[in-house]
Amino acid sequence: MAKFTCKCGRLLSTVMAPNDVELWVYTDDEWYAILSNEEIEAWKVPFPNLEVWKCPRCERIYVFQKDSNHLARVYKPGDAGNGRN
């Protein structure tokens, strides 16, 4: 996915790299598996299992299923973790 419109109306895009939208998020287990290699080379670090984007305007967090563009969850500041806004 390269473009998505946030609920606040801002167009989010990951076309340019680097950008201020896409976050690289790993679970502890995923990260420790990466670190368990003797030598870490940036090009060998696998992509995360989820795509996570953050809107710079309203700070909503969008979580997409990797490789499917399916929106799995949306979080906004003050949600208390219910993932419904």
GROMACS elastic network, one bead per residue, 0.5 to 0.9 nm:
[ bonds ]
;  ai    aj funct       b0    kb
    1     4     6  0.77810   500
    1    13     6  0.85139   500
    1    14     6  0.78101   500
    1    15     6  0.89101   500
    1    51     6  0.89084   500
    1    67     6  0.81096   500
    1    68     6  0.84161   500
    1    69     6  0.59768   500
    2    12     6  0.81115   500
    2    13     6  0.53906   500
    2    14     6  0.50131   500
    2    15     6  0.54916   500
    3    11     6  0.69702   500
    3    12     6  0.55570   500
    3    14     6  0.65685   500
    3    15     6  0.74985   500
    4    10     6  0.85751   500
    4    11     6  0.59427   500
    4    12     6  0.51484   500
    4    13     6  0.64697   500
    5     8     6  0.80316   500
    5     9     6  0.60214   500
    5    10     6  0.57712   500
    5    12     6  0.57656   500
    5    13     6  0.85828   500
    6     9     6  0.52716   500
    6    10     6  0.53602   500
    6    11     6  0.62465   500
    6    12     6  0.67002   500
    6    55     6  0.69315   500
    6    58     6  0.86887   500
    6    60     6  0.78968   500
    6    62     6  0.86656   500
    7    10     6  0.74974   500
    7    58     6  0.88678   500
    7    60     6  0.84371   500
    7    85     6  0.88390   500
    8    55     6  0.87583   500
    8    57     6  0.78194   500
    8    58     6  0.67185   500
    8    60     6  0.88043   500
   10    55     6  0.76408   500
   10    56     6  0.86890   500
   10    57     6  0.72870   500
   10    58     6  0.88236   500
   11    55     6  0.87391   500
   12    21     6  0.67126   500
   12    53     6  0.82535   500
   12    54     6  0.84794   500
   12    55     6  0.68183   500
   12    56     6  0.86610   500
   13    16     6  0.74552   500
   13    19     6  0.80292   500
   13    21     6  0.69477   500
   13    22     6  0.83888   500
   14    17     6  0.68314   500
   14    18     6  0.80841   500
   14    19     6  0.63003   500
   14    20     6  0.83455   500
   14    21     6  0.66235   500
   14    22     6  0.64817   500
   14    53     6  0.88470   500
   15    18     6  0.88525   500
   15    19     6  0.81288   500
   16    19     6  0.59790   500
   17    20     6  0.88708   500
   18    21     6  0.89545   500
   18    22     6  0.86682   500
   19    22     6  0.66759   500
   20    23     6  0.81075   500
   20    53     6  0.87531   500
   20    54     6  0.77653   500
   20    55     6  0.82434   500
   20    56     6  0.70209   500
   21    52     6  0.83478   500
   21    53     6  0.51872   500
   21    54     6  0.50465   500
   21    55     6  0.60946   500
   21    56     6  0.68405   500
   22    51     6  0.74750   500
   22    52     6  0.59616   500
   22    54     6  0.64790   500
   22    55     6  0.89916   500
   23    51     6  0.74435   500
   23    52     6  0.53219   500
   23    53     6  0.57151   500
   23    54     6  0.71059   500
   24    47     6  0.79804   500
   24    48     6  0.65271   500
   24    50     6  0.85544   500
   24    51     6  0.74852   500
   24    52     6  0.68791   500
   24    53     6  0.88103   500
   25    48     6  0.61840   500
   25    49     6  0.83029   500
   25    50     6  0.74597   500
   25    51     6  0.78960   500
   25    52     6  0.70323   500
   26    29     6  0.79530   500
   26    30     6  0.58119   500
   26    31     6  0.59042   500
   26    47     6  0.89019   500
   26    48     6  0.58189   500
   26    49     6  0.75453   500
   26    50     6  0.83445   500
   27    30     6  0.51567   500
   27    31     6  0.61927   500
   27    32     6  0.85909   500
   27    48     6  0.87615   500
   28    31     6  0.51073   500
   28    32     6  0.60104   500
   28    33     6  0.84728   500
   29    32     6  0.52444   500
   29    33     6  0.61552   500
   29    34     6  0.86970   500
   30    33     6  0.52150   500
   30    34     6  0.64160   500
   30    35     6  0.88214   500
   30    48     6  0.82911   500
   31    34     6  0.50556   500
   31    35     6  0.62037   500
   31    36     6  0.86021   500
   32    36     6  0.59706   500
   33    36     6  0.51430   500
   33    37     6  0.73992   500
   34    37     6  0.61125   500
   34    40     6  0.77238   500
   34    44     6  0.89259   500
   34    45     6  0.67804   500
   34    46     6  0.80200   500
   35    38     6  0.76620   500
   35    39     6  0.81943   500
   35    40     6  0.70432   500
   36    39     6  0.84938   500
   36    40     6  0.88164   500
   37    40     6  0.63652   500
   40    43     6  0.86528   500
   40    44     6  0.71019   500
   40    45     6  0.74410   500
   41    44     6  0.54123   500
   41    45     6  0.68826   500
   42    45     6  0.55197   500
   42    46     6  0.89559   500
   43    46     6  0.79877   500
   45    48     6  0.89934   500
   46    49     6  0.88237   500
   47    50     6  0.84089   500
   47    51     6  0.89262   500
   48    51     6  0.69905   500
   48    66     6  0.79577   500
   49    65     6  0.75028   500
   49    66     6  0.57786   500
   50    63     6  0.66602   500
   50    64     6  0.59005   500
   50    65     6  0.52944   500
   50    67     6  0.86159   500
   51    62     6  0.80823   500
   51    63     6  0.57760   500
   51    64     6  0.50076   500
   51    65     6  0.63915   500
   51    66     6  0.57623   500
   51    67     6  0.85776   500
   51    69     6  0.85546   500
   52    61     6  0.68832   500
   52    62     6  0.56713   500
   52    64     6  0.63590   500
   52    65     6  0.89910   500
   53    60     6  0.82296   500
   53    61     6  0.57092   500
   53    62     6  0.51253   500
   53    63     6  0.65953   500
   53    64     6  0.82962   500
   54    57     6  0.88267   500
   54    58     6  0.85650   500
   54    59     6  0.57484   500
   54    60     6  0.57038   500
   54    62     6  0.63642   500
   54    63     6  0.89988   500
   55    58     6  0.58283   500
   55    60     6  0.54187   500
   55    61     6  0.66478   500
   55    62     6  0.82336   500
   56    59     6  0.54996   500
   56    60     6  0.81463   500
   57    60     6  0.82839   500
   58    76     6  0.77177   500
   58    77     6  0.81101   500
   59    75     6  0.86407   500
   59    76     6  0.64212   500
   59    77     6  0.66762   500
   60    74     6  0.69120   500
   60    75     6  0.54791   500
   60    77     6  0.66111   500
   60    85     6  0.85272   500
   61    73     6  0.80976   500
   61    74     6  0.56543   500
   61    76     6  0.61651   500
   61    77     6  0.86084   500
   62    71     6  0.71653   500
   62    72     6  0.78257   500
   62    73     6  0.60207   500
   62    75     6  0.65709   500
   62    76     6  0.88331   500
   63    70     6  0.85852   500
   63    71     6  0.60686   500
   63    72     6  0.55748   500
   63    73     6  0.51232   500
   63    74     6  0.63374   500
   63    75     6  0.84493   500
   64    67     6  0.85245   500
   64    68     6  0.76982   500
   64    69     6  0.57798   500
   64    70     6  0.53893   500
   64    72     6  0.52559   500
   64    73     6  0.71316   500
   65    68     6  0.57189   500
   65    69     6  0.59840   500
   65    70     6  0.53352   500
   65    71     6  0.65244   500
   65    72     6  0.62582   500
   66    69     6  0.67413   500
   66    70     6  0.79803   500
   67    70     6  0.83609   500
   68    71     6  0.87112   500
   69    72     6  0.89574   500
   71    74     6  0.77928   500
   73    83     6  0.56868   500
   73    84     6  0.72111   500
   73    85     6  0.86913   500
   74    82     6  0.88590   500
   74    83     6  0.51197   500
   74    84     6  0.60791   500
   74    85     6  0.59000   500
   75    78     6  0.86670   500
   75    79     6  0.65345   500
   75    80     6  0.88471   500
   75    81     6  0.69337   500
   75    82     6  0.74337   500
   75    84     6  0.67345   500
   75    85     6  0.60276   500
   76    79     6  0.56481   500
   76    80     6  0.87792   500
   76    81     6  0.84876   500
   76    83     6  0.76998   500
   76    84     6  0.85884   500
   76    85     6  0.63675   500
   77    80     6  0.79385   500
   77    81     6  0.89848   500
   78    81     6  0.80925   500
   79    82     6  0.58957   500
   79    83     6  0.69937   500
   79    84     6  0.79989   500
   79    85     6  0.75172   500
   80    83     6  0.83401   500
   81    84     6  0.85046   500
   82    85     6  0.80591   500
